[in-house]
Amino acid sequence: MRLNDHDLLQLTEEELLELPEEVLRRLSVKLLYDLKDARERLRQTSRNSSRPPSSDLPWDKAGINNEDQHPQQRQDEFAGVDDHTLDTKKH
């Protein structure tokens, strides 16, 4: 259910605005799953996946211990951001 790079490159804001509601709903579901999958892959380290410790980036190794102590911190970063702040510029 993933969108490939070609699909994403072909989408424009104007085309999205012209899509029927049902198509937009299905596209939203695909994008939601893609985003969740991408975030899960970004959170992978040698501690929570089958990756070897040597694959961890040097600057991430120090942050691994901090993650264990403050797991909610990243989720709270955007807690006060409303939808209007996240809107992309229109023309």
PyRosetta script that sets phi, psi and omega in degrees:
from pyrosetta import init, pose_from_sequence

init()
pose = pose_from_sequence("MRLNDHDLLQLTEEELLELPEEVLRRLSVKLLYDLKDARERLRQTSRNSSRPPSSDLPWDKAGINNEDQHPQQRQDEFAGVDDHTLDTKKH")
pose.set_psi(1, 20.4)
pose.set_omega(1, -178.3)
pose.set_phi(2, -91.3)
pose.set_psi(2, 148.0)
pose.set_omega(2, 172.2)
pose.set_phi(3, -89.3)
pose.set_psi(3, 134.7)
pose.set_omega(3, 179.6)
pose.set_phi(4, -85.6)
pose.set_psi(4, 170.1)
pose.set_omega(4, -177.9)
pose.set_phi(5, -58.1)
pose.set_psi(5, -39.5)
pose.set_omega(5, -179.9)
pose.set_phi(6, -61.9)
pose.set_psi(6, -43.9)
pose.set_omega(6, 178.9)
pose.set_phi(7, -59.4)
pose.set_psi(7, -45.7)
pose.set_omega(7, -178.3)
pose.set_phi(8, -66.1)
pose.set_psi(8, -38.9)
pose.set_omega(8, 179.8)
pose.set_phi(9, -67.2)
pose.set_psi(9, -27.9)
pose.set_omega(9, -178.4)
pose.set_phi(10, -78.0)
pose.set_psi(10, -22.1)
pose.set_omega(10, -178.1)
pose.set_phi(11, -75.9)
pose.set_psi(11, 134.6)
pose.set_omega(11, 173.9)
pose.set_phi(12, -122.7)
pose.set_psi(12, 161.4)
pose.set_omega(12, 179.6)
pose.set_phi(13, -61.0)
pose.set_psi(13, -40.1)
pose.set_omega(13, -179.2)
pose.set_phi(14, -63.1)
pose.set_psi(14, -42.2)
pose.set_omega(14, 178.9)
pose.set_phi(15, -65.8)
pose.set_psi(15, -39.2)
pose.set_omega(15, 178.2)
pose.set_phi(16, -61.3)
pose.set_psi(16, -40.9)
pose.set_omega(16, -179.1)
pose.set_phi(17, -66.3)
pose.set_psi(17, -22.3)
pose.set_omega(17, -178.8)
pose.set_phi(18, -94.2)
pose.set_psi(18, -7.8)
pose.set_omega(18, -178.2)
pose.set_phi(19, -70.3)
pose.set_psi(19, 144.2)
pose.set_omega(19, 175.6)
pose.set_phi(20, -64.6)
pose.set_psi(20, 156.1)
pose.set_omega(20, -175.5)
pose.set_phi(21, -57.3)
pose.set_psi(21, -42.4)
pose.set_omega(21, -178.2)
pose.set_phi(22, -64.0)
pose.set_psi(22, -39.3)
pose.set_omega(22, 177.9)
pose.set_phi(23, -66.3)
pose.set_psi(23, -40.9)
pose.set_omega(23, 177.8)
pose.set_phi(24, -62.1)
pose.set_psi(24, -38.7)
pose.set_omega(24, 178.7)
pose.set_phi(25, -63.8)
pose.set_psi(25, -45.6)
pose.set_omega(25, 179.9)
pose.set_phi(26, -65.5)
pose.set_psi(26, -40.2)
pose.set_omega(26, 177.5)
pose.set_phi(27, -63.9)
pose.set_psi(27, -40.7)
pose.set_omega(27, 178.1)
pose.set_phi(28, -60.3)
pose.set_psi(28, -40.6)
pose.set_omega(28, 178.9)
pose.set_phi(29, -64.7)
pose.set_psi(29, -44.0)
pose.set_omega(29, 178.4)
pose.set_phi(30, -61.2)
pose.set_psi(30, -44.9)
pose.set_omega(30, -179.8)
pose.set_phi(31, -65.0)
pose.set_psi(31, -37.3)
pose.set_omega(31, 177.6)
pose.set_phi(32, -61.4)
pose.set_psi(32, -47.1)
pose.set_omega(32, 179.2)
pose.set_phi(33, -65.2)
pose.set_psi(33, -39.1)
pose.set_omega(33, 177.3)
pose.set_phi(34, -62.4)
pose.set_psi(34, -43.7)
pose.set_omega(34, -179.7)
pose.set_phi(35, -64.5)
pose.set_psi(35, -44.4)
pose.set_omega(35, 178.5)
pose.set_phi(36, -61.7)
pose.set_psi(36, -42.7)
pose.set_omega(36, 179.5)
pose.set_phi(37, -63.9)
pose.set_psi(37, -43.7)
pose.set_omega(37, -179.6)
pose.set_phi(38, -64.1)
pose.set_psi(38, -41.9)
pose.set_omega(38, 179.0)
pose.set_phi(39, -66.6)
pose.set_psi(39, -37.3)
pose.set_omega(39, 177.6)
pose.set_phi(40, -63.7)
pose.set_psi(40, -42.0)
pose.set_omega(40, 178.3)
pose.set_phi(41, -66.1)
pose.set_psi(41, -36.2)
pose.set_omega(41, 178.4)
pose.set_phi(42, -66.6)
pose.set_psi(42, -30.1)
pose.set_omega(42, -179.7)
pose.set_phi(43, -81.3)
pose.set_psi(43, -7.5)
pose.set_omega(43, -177.3)
pose.set_phi(44, -70.6)
pose.set_psi(44, 134.6)
pose.set_omega(44, 174.3)
pose.set_phi(45, -134.8)
pose.set_psi(45, -179.7)
pose.set_omega(45, 177.3)
pose.set_phi(46, -67.3)
pose.set_psi(46, -19.7)
pose.set_omega(46, -178.3)
pose.set_phi(47, -81.8)
pose.set_psi(47, -23.9)
pose.set_omega(47, -176.9)
pose.set_phi(48, -123.6)
pose.set_psi(48, 17.4)
pose.set_omega(48, 177.4)
pose.set_phi(49, -150.3)
pose.set_psi(49, -174.4)
pose.set_omega(49, -179.9)
pose.set_phi(50, -87.7)
pose.set_psi(50, 6.8)
pose.set_omega(50, 179.3)
pose.set_phi(51, -68.2)
pose.set_psi(51, 144.8)
pose.set_omega(51, 177.3)
pose.set_phi(52, -74.6)
pose.set_psi(52, 153.3)
pose.set_omega(52, 179.2)
pose.set_phi(53, -56.1)
pose.set_psi(53, -30.6)
pose.set_omega(53, -179.2)
pose.set_phi(54, -67.5)
pose.set_psi(54, -15.5)
pose.set_omega(54, 179.7)
pose.set_phi(55, -82.7)
pose.set_psi(55, -12.3)
pose.set_omega(55, 177.2)
pose.set_phi(56, -69.3)
pose.set_psi(56, 138.3)
pose.set_omega(56, 178.4)
pose.set_phi(57, -71.7)
pose.set_psi(57, 143.6)
pose.set_omega(57, -177.0)
pose.set_phi(58, -54.9)
pose.set_psi(58, -41.4)
pose.set_omega(58, -177.5)
pose.set_phi(59, -75.0)
pose.set_psi(59, -16.8)
pose.set_omega(59, 176.8)
pose.set_phi(60, -86.0)
pose.set_psi(60, -22.3)
pose.set_omega(60, -178.0)
pose.set_phi(61, -62.8)
pose.set_psi(61, -38.6)
pose.set_omega(61, 178.6)
pose.set_phi(62, -69.2)
pose.set_psi(62, -31.9)
pose.set_omega(62, -178.2)
pose.set_phi(63, -77.8)
pose.set_psi(63, -13.8)
pose.set_omega(63, -179.0)
pose.set_phi(64, -62.5)
pose.set_psi(64, -44.2)
pose.set_omega(64, 179.2)
pose.set_phi(65, -66.0)
pose.set_psi(65, -36.7)
pose.set_omega(65, 178.6)
pose.set_phi(66, -67.2)
pose.set_psi(66, -34.7)
pose.set_omega(66, 177.7)
pose.set_phi(67, -61.3)
pose.set_psi(67, -40.9)
pose.set_omega(67, -179.3)
pose.set_phi(68, -63.3)
pose.set_psi(68, -33.3)
pose.set_omega(68, -176.9)
pose.set_phi(69, -84.0)
pose.set_psi(69, -28.9)
pose.set_omega(69, -176.0)
pose.set_phi(70, -133.5)
pose.set_psi(70, 65.1)
pose.set_omega(70, -176.1)
pose.set_phi(71, -68.9)
pose.set_psi(71, -23.4)
pose.set_omega(71, -177.0)
pose.set_phi(72, -83.8)
pose.set_psi(72, -14.9)
pose.set_omega(72, -172.4)
pose.set_phi(73, -57.7)
pose.set_psi(73, -45.8)
pose.set_omega(73, -177.3)
pose.set_phi(74, -65.9)
pose.set_psi(74, -38.3)
pose.set_omega(74, -179.7)
pose.set_phi(75, -66.4)
pose.set_psi(75, -31.6)
pose.set_omega(75, -177.1)
pose.set_phi(76, -80.6)
pose.set_psi(76, -11.3)
pose.set_omega(76, -176.6)
pose.set_phi(77, -56.0)
pose.set_psi(77, -39.7)
pose.set_omega(77, -175.4)
pose.set_phi(78, -108.7)
pose.set_psi(78, 17.1)
pose.set_omega(78, -177.0)
pose.set_phi(79, -60.4)
pose.set_psi(79, -35.2)
pose.set_omega(79, -177.9)
pose.set_phi(80, -90.6)
pose.set_psi(80, 2.8)
pose.set_omega(80, -177.5)
pose.set_phi(81, -86.0)
pose.set_psi(81, 126.4)
pose.set_omega(81, 178.4)
pose.set_phi(82, -92.9)
pose.set_psi(82, 171.2)
pose.set_omega(82, -176.1)
pose.set_phi(83, -61.3)
pose.set_psi(83, -33.2)
pose.set_omega(83, -177.8)
pose.set_phi(84, -66.6)
pose.set_psi(84, -31.4)
pose.set_omega(84, 179.3)
pose.set_phi(85, -67.9)
pose.set_psi(85, -32.4)
pose.set_omega(85, -176.4)
pose.set_phi(86, -86.6)
pose.set_psi(86, -9.8)
pose.set_omega(86, -179.9)
pose.set_phi(87, -60.2)
pose.set_psi(87, 141.3)
pose.set_omega(87, 176.3)
pose.set_phi(88, -82.9)
pose.set_psi(88, 157.0)
pose.set_omega(88, -179.8)
pose.set_phi(89, -66.9)
pose.set_psi(89, 138.3)
pose.set_omega(89, 176.6)
pose.set_phi(90, -104.7)
pose.set_psi(90, 114.9)
pose.set_omega(90, 178.3)
pose.set_phi(91, 43.5)
pose.dump_pdb("model.pdb")
